[in-house]
Amino acid sequence: MRRRFIPAVAGHILVGMTTAVNRLDIRGDRAQYRQKHMKTLLLLLIWTGIAPVAFAQTSDQREVTLTGTLQGGRIAIGGETTGWTLEYRDASGPHSVEVELPRDLMTRATSGAQVRLTGTFTTRQYVERGAVRIFRVARLEEARAEASAAPAAGPGRLPQLKVEQLNAQQKALADEILKVSSVGLGGPYNALLRSPELGKRMFALLDYLRFNTSVPRRLNEFAILIQARLWTSQVEWLAHYPLALKEGVAESTLADLKAGRRPASMKADEAAVYDLCMDVSTTHTVSDATYRRAAQFLNEQQLVDLLTLSGTYTTLAMTMNAFAQGVPEGVTPPLQPLPGK
């Protein structure tokens, strides 16, 4: 409420002062305030500190790391730009964000360089441009190509099947797949179509586990991404990251998971699901304490459905990794290998 009030009051003050300076007082004629004198006065007030609200900023203090191409030399009228942008891609697609570099990093910044930037997002309010999202950089590193433990992109070991190549049994399955798949006949389906009876039964199981399960959708999508991260399953992360966000999993939670950390901002039920899935996946057992915590949020049917979901997506990840099934052509793999993997 306060943030909305201050700009409104400042605006009335500026208009009143400009009217006095310009000796214009035509009621209802706001076009007069667009005169050059108004703009000059406004800029003077901003620089003298009378109207700091014009550059009000709101900031998200969560530190994140972005990897992409740094672009420099961007210029806007009135200097309303930092001069730098980062072009990057994540699971939701390509993005461009204006970047603010501290003085000590300016000498290391090169336009066109592949970089890894760590910092926080903030929103800056400009006079001409309005609200602009800015990435305020704390650290800058050169981005080096890293070998992936899982396939990144490319044809893989199994040539990609096309609809016109399929027999009648495969075609019937492909028709059902294409109704729900975000990767077409790629991902796990490229392998499953080669065993169409198995593929048919697996598809039916996935239909239950994704759309008819007893587990809440938010926890379901989170559990899928846990397996995607453990297996560095690029396709699983690519397909289910936006779904998890849509269902209400916090972006900060998924950022920690993506980096291989136990998420710090999980809700209580998400933490119970995380511990259960991690226990059974990494130790092949579940401690009594972990089971009791999970049972506080999930009934017996939900626990069965959740563990079956985890095992099924492990199977899919294992299959795709074994056949080096990558992401669709032209898409950047979203995951880096986990440390030590």
C-alpha positions in Angstrom: 0.0 0.0 0.0 2.8 2.4 0.9 4.7 1.7 -2.3 1.7 2.7 -4.4 1.0 5.8 -2.2 4.5 7.4 -2.5 4.7 7.5 -6.3 1.2 9.0 -6.5 2.0 11.8 -4.0 5.4 12.5 -5.7 3.6 12.7 -9.0 1.1 15.3 -7.7 3.9 17.4 -6.2 5.9 17.3 -9.4 2.9 18.3 -11.5 2.2 21.2 -9.1 5.8 22.4 -9.2 5.9 22.2 -13.0 2.7 24.1 -13.3 4.2 26.9 -11.2 7.5 27.0 -13.2 5.8 26.9 -16.6 3.0 29.2 -15.5 0.5 26.8 -16.9 -2.7 26.1 -15.0 -5.2 24.9 -17.6 -7.5 22.6 -15.8 -7.8 19.1 -17.2 -5.2 19.7 -19.9 -2.5 17.1 -19.0 -0.9 17.5 -22.3 0.8 20.7 -21.1 2.9 18.6 -18.7 4.4 16.7 -21.5 6.3 19.9 -22.5 10.1 19.9 -22.6 10.2 22.0 -19.4 8.4 19.2 -17.5 10.9 16.6 -18.6 13.9 18.8 -17.8 12.5 19.6 -14.3 11.7 15.9 -13.6 15.3 14.9 -14.5 16.7 17.6 -12.3 14.5 16.5 -9.4 15.7 12.9 -9.8 19.3 13.8 -9.9 19.0 16.1 -6.9 17.3 13.4 -4.9 13.9 15.0 -4.5 12.2 12.2 -6.5 14.2 9.0 -5.6 10.9 7.1 -6.0 11.5 7.2 -9.7 14.2 4.6 -9.3 12.6 2.6 -6.6 13.8 -1.0 -6.5 12.3 -4.2 -5.2 14.7 -7.1 -4.7 14.6 -10.9 -4.4 17.5 -11.8 -2.1 17.7 -15.4 -3.2 21.0 -16.0 -4.9 20.9 -17.9 -8.2 23.4 -18.9 -10.9 22.7 -18.3 -14.6 24.8 -19.5 -17.5 24.6 -18.0 -21.0 26.0 -15.4 -23.4 26.9 -11.9 -22.1 26.1 -9.0 -24.4 27.4 -5.5 -23.9 27.0 -2.0 -25.5 23.3 -1.7 -25.0 22.3 2.0 -24.9 18.9 3.6 -24.0 17.9 7.3 -24.1 18.6 9.0 -20.8 21.0 6.2 -19.7 18.1 4.0 -18.5 20.1 0.8 -18.9 22.9 -1.0 -17.3 24.5 -1.6 -20.7 24.7 -5.4 -20.4 22.3 -8.3 -20.9 22.6 -12.1 -20.5 21.0 -14.4 -23.0 20.4 -17.8 -21.4 18.1 -20.8 -21.6 16.5 -22.9 -18.9 13.9 -25.7 -18.8 11.1 -23.2 -19.6 12.9 -21.8 -22.7 15.2 -18.9 -23.8 15.4 -15.7 -21.8 17.1 -12.3 -21.9 17.7 -10.3 -18.7 19.4 -7.0 -18.1 22.6 -7.4 -16.0 24.1 -5.0 -13.5 27.9 -5.6 -13.1 29.8 -4.1 -10.2 32.9 -2.0 -11.0 35.4 -4.7 -10.1 33.8 -7.1 -12.6 33.6 -4.6 -15.5 37.2 -5.2 -16.6 36.5 -9.0 -16.9 33.3 -8.6 -18.8 33.5 -9.3 -22.6 30.5 -9.0 -24.9 29.8 -12.4 -26.6 31.5 -14.4 -23.8 30.0 -17.5 -22.4 29.7 -16.8 -18.6 28.3 -18.1 -15.4 26.8 -15.3 -13.3 25.7 -15.6 -9.7 23.5 -12.9 -8.1 20.0 -11.8 -7.3 17.0 -10.5 -9.3 15.7 -7.1 -8.6 13.1 -4.8 -10.2 14.1 -1.3 -11.1 11.6 1.5 -11.8 12.8 3.8 -14.6 11.1 7.0 -15.7 10.9 6.2 -19.4 11.0 2.4 -19.4 8.9 1.7 -16.3 9.6 -1.5 -14.3 12.6 -3.5 -15.6 13.8 -6.8 -14.2 17.6 -6.6 -13.5 20.0 -9.4 -12.5 22.5 -7.9 -10.0 25.8 -9.8 -10.3 27.9 -10.8 -7.4 30.2 -13.3 -9.1 31.3 -13.8 -12.7 33.0 -16.9 -14.0 33.9 -18.1 -17.5 31.6 -20.9 -18.5 33.5 -24.0 -19.5 32.0 -26.9 -21.3 31.4 -29.8 -18.9 31.1 -33.4 -19.8 27.7 -34.8 -19.0 27.1 -38.1 -17.2 23.9 -38.4 -19.3 23.3 -37.7 -23.0 22.9 -34.0 -23.9 21.5 -33.9 -27.4 21.8 -35.6 -30.7 20.4 -38.8 -32.3 21.5 -41.2 -29.5 21.9 -44.9 -30.0 18.4 -45.5 -31.4 17.5 -43.6 -34.5 14.4 -41.4 -33.9 11.3 -43.1 -35.1 8.9 -41.1 -37.3 5.1 -41.8 -37.6 5.4 -42.9 -41.2 7.9 -45.7 -40.2 5.6 -47.3 -37.6 3.6 -50.5 -38.1 0.0 -50.7 -37.1 0.7 -51.7 -33.4 3.2 -49.0 -33.0 1.0 -46.4 -34.7 -1.9 -47.1 -32.3 0.4 -46.5 -29.4 2.0 -43.4 -31.0 -1.4 -41.8 -31.5 -2.0 -42.0 -27.7 1.5 -40.8 -26.9 1.1 -37.7 -29.1 -2.0 -36.6 -27.2 0.0 -35.9 -24.0 3.7 -35.9 -24.8 5.7 -32.6 -24.7 8.6 -34.3 -26.6 6.6 -35.9 -29.3 7.8 -39.5 -29.9 11.2 -38.6 -28.4 12.3 -39.1 -24.8 11.4 -42.6 -23.5 8.9 -43.2 -26.2 11.5 -43.6 -28.9 12.6 -46.8 -27.1 9.2 -48.0 -25.9 7.8 -47.9 -29.4 10.3 -50.6 -30.3 8.5 -52.9 -27.9 5.0 -51.8 -28.5 3.3 -54.2 -26.1 5.6 -53.2 -23.3 5.1 -49.6 -24.4 1.3 -49.9 -24.3 1.4 -51.2 -20.7 4.0 -48.7 -19.6 1.9 -45.9 -21.1 -1.1 -47.1 -19.2 0.9 -47.1 -16.0 2.1 -43.6 -16.7 -1.4 -42.4 -17.4 -2.4 -43.5 -13.9 0.7 -42.2 -12.1 0.5 -38.8 -13.7 -3.2 -38.1 -14.1 -5.1 -40.5 -11.8 -2.7 -41.0 -8.8 -3.8 -40.5 -5.2 -0.7 -38.3 -4.6 -1.3 -34.5 -4.8 0.0 -33.2 -8.1 2.5 -30.8 -6.5 4.2 -33.7 -4.6 3.9 -35.9 -7.6 5.8 -33.5 -9.9 8.4 -32.8 -7.2 9.0 -36.6 -6.8 9.5 -36.9 -10.6 12.1 -34.2 -10.6 14.0 -35.8 -7.7 14.6 -38.8 -9.9 15.4 -36.6 -12.9 18.1 -35.0 -10.8 19.5 -38.2 -9.4 19.8 -39.7 -12.9 20.7 -36.4 -14.7 17.7 -37.2 -16.9 17.5 -34.2 -19.2 14.2 -35.1 -20.8 12.5 -35.7 -17.5 13.6 -32.4 -16.1 12.8 -30.6 -19.3 9.3 -32.0 -19.3 8.4 -31.8 -15.7 10.1 -28.6 -14.4 7.4 -26.3 -15.7 4.7 -28.6 -14.5 6.2 -28.6 -11.0 6.3 -24.8 -11.0 2.7 -24.7 -12.2 1.6 -27.0 -9.4 3.1 -24.8 -6.8 6.7 -26.0 -6.1 8.8 -23.0 -5.3 11.4 -21.9 -7.9 14.0 -21.7 -5.1 13.3 -25.3 -4.1 13.8 -26.5 -7.6 17.0 -24.4 -8.0 18.5 -26.1 -5.0 17.4 -29.5 -6.3 18.9 -28.8 -9.7 22.2 -27.8 -8.1 22.3 -31.1 -6.1 21.5 -29.6 -2.7 18.8 -30.5 -0.3 16.3 -27.7 -0.9 16.2 -25.2 2.0 12.8 -23.8 1.3 10.7 -27.0 1.1 7.3 -27.1 2.6 6.9 -29.8 5.3 5.2 -32.3 3.1 7.8 -31.7 0.3 10.6 -32.4 2.8 8.9 -35.6 3.8 8.6 -36.7 0.1 12.2 -35.6 -0.6 13.7 -37.6 2.3 11.6 -40.7 1.4 12.6 -40.6 -2.2 16.3 -39.9 -1.5 16.5 -42.6 1.2 15.1 -45.4 -1.0 17.0 -44.3 -4.1 20.4 -43.8 -2.6 20.5 -46.3 0.3 17.9 -48.8 -1.1 16.1 -48.7 2.2 14.0 -46.3 4.3 14.7 -45.5 7.9 11.9 -45.7 10.5 12.2 -41.9 11.1 11.9 -41.1 7.4 8.9 -43.4 7.0 7.1 -41.9 10.0 7.5 -38.4 8.7 6.2 -39.4 5.2 3.2 -41.2 6.9 2.2 -38.0 8.6 1.4 -36.5 5.2 0.5 -39.5 3.0 -1.8 -42.4 3.6 -0.9 -46.0 2.6 -2.3 -45.8 -0.9 -0.5 -42.5 -1.5 2.8 -44.0 -0.2 2.4 -47.0 -2.6 1.6 -44.6 -5.5 4.5 -42.3 -4.7 7.1 -45.1 -4.5 5.8 -46.7 -7.7 6.1 -43.3 -9.4 9.7 -43.0 -8.3 10.5 -46.5 -9.5 8.8 -45.9 -12.8 10.6 -42.7 -13.5 13.9 -44.4 -12.5 13.1 -47.0 -15.2 12.5 -44.3 -17.8 15.7 -42.4 -16.9 17.7 -45.6 -16.9 16.3 -46.5 -20.4 17.0 -43.1 -21.8 20.5 -42.9 -20.4 21.4 -46.4 -21.7 20.3 -45.5 -25.2 21.8 -42.0 -25.0 18.4 -40.4 -25.7 19.0 -36.7 -25.7 16.7 -33.7 -25.6 15.0 -32.5 -28.8 17.2 -30.9 -31.4 18.0 -27.2 -30.7 17.2 -27.5 -27.0 19.9 -26.9 -24.4 20.1 -29.7 -21.8 19.0 -28.2 -18.5 21.1 -30.3 -16.0 24.8 -30.4 -15.3 26.3 -33.6 -13.8 26.1 -33.9 -10.1 29.5 -33.3 -8.3 31.5 -36.5 -8.2 29.3 -38.3 -10.8 
